[in-house]
Amino acid sequence: MPSRFLRRSGISIVKITGWLDWQADCIVQAGIGLNGEEWEVMKEAWPNAKIIGFEPHPEIVNNAKKKYPGEVYQYALGDKIEKRTLYAKLRHKDGSSLYPHAEKKEDNQYPEFDVMVTTLDYFYDNVTELGKKILLWLDCEGNELNVLKGSAHHFLNCVEMINIELTSNPPGTGWCDPVETHEWLNDHGFLCQWVHTNRSEAGQVDAVYVRPEIFKRGHSCCPEQVRMWEKWKERKELMESMSKIVVED
């Protein structure tokens, strides 16, 4: 059994979904990790949920074939279909990225792989077949915003919750900016419900974004997001009252 420390992100997402009275029927992961501590926790909580993983690192994929409780596709996710270089790490394979590491390369500690990148919009023509309550899990070392952009045409319309890693102090150049990513998610109908698994030395956190329909004011510590939710609620109530007037007329 992996330690509670290694399972902390999975434990956190299960906690917040419990507070929101929400349960995933499909989990789509961009980056599944070498040991799978997170998906183990989620699978324990939601044994009937469909789970799908996208992972470009060949060794992680081979390891996942032995125990991953769902479908594994050897692709990186992004905003276009292309071939890219994966900059891997021998000692921390979960830290492999489509962006080069800033550290000096020594003793072949940073092998490189050619990998294929796809988009969720391209990969899934019919998203509804995955389920009505999709959790999108993004842990792809700086490429999170591109994954979102590559799902904005139709895939994201079926997603109700996103767990995303945000990094303010990345180990290399090219990583998506947390502020830009946050604003993009707000613009596309998601509110930040909760922040967890804080790694201050890297300026890194996991954040849970949800649709306003399942957002709960009592479980948010972000005043800005609460205000956005209140405005959304006011607009919704106004539209509902106007529709009643039209029907009565």
C-alpha angles and dihedrals in degrees: 000000000000117000121267088245092060091045095048098109092050091046090051095051092049090050095052093046088053091053089049093047088236130134128188120234091184132029119195114191127197099198116013102196130230099270102026099224092153099050091045089061093045093048090051090052096043107027093170096051118114111237126200127181133197114197129161100191107099096210093050090049092051090049091048092054088069098055115000107124096219147019119326123197121191097225137109114229124230145131098287141028109257147118116266139174117254111212103210135193123221095205098037109027091172087067094062112128144184085235122073118254118246093223119101113262112242134165093359092290091146110052118184129222133191107234137178120242123205136172128241090231091057096041095051118044091168108039095171090073088071095062142272098268110052123180112200111204114197119191103142104134103253101336097090097110092050090052089054092049089050090056100042098095097068115322095073091053088073096047118100100175135029128192107196135177113227122193125192096176105041124185092237145012128283099042116140117263115246093221093050090046092049092050091047091053092049090050090052097051106272130121126201106248101174144354120215145159094046117197101185097184089065096033084241132149140156113237129196116217121188141179113267089246091070099030113119119205093206092061099049126090095184111097092193092056092045089054091049090051092049091052090048090051092050092051091048093051091047092051091048092051092048092050090053090053091051092049093049091050 
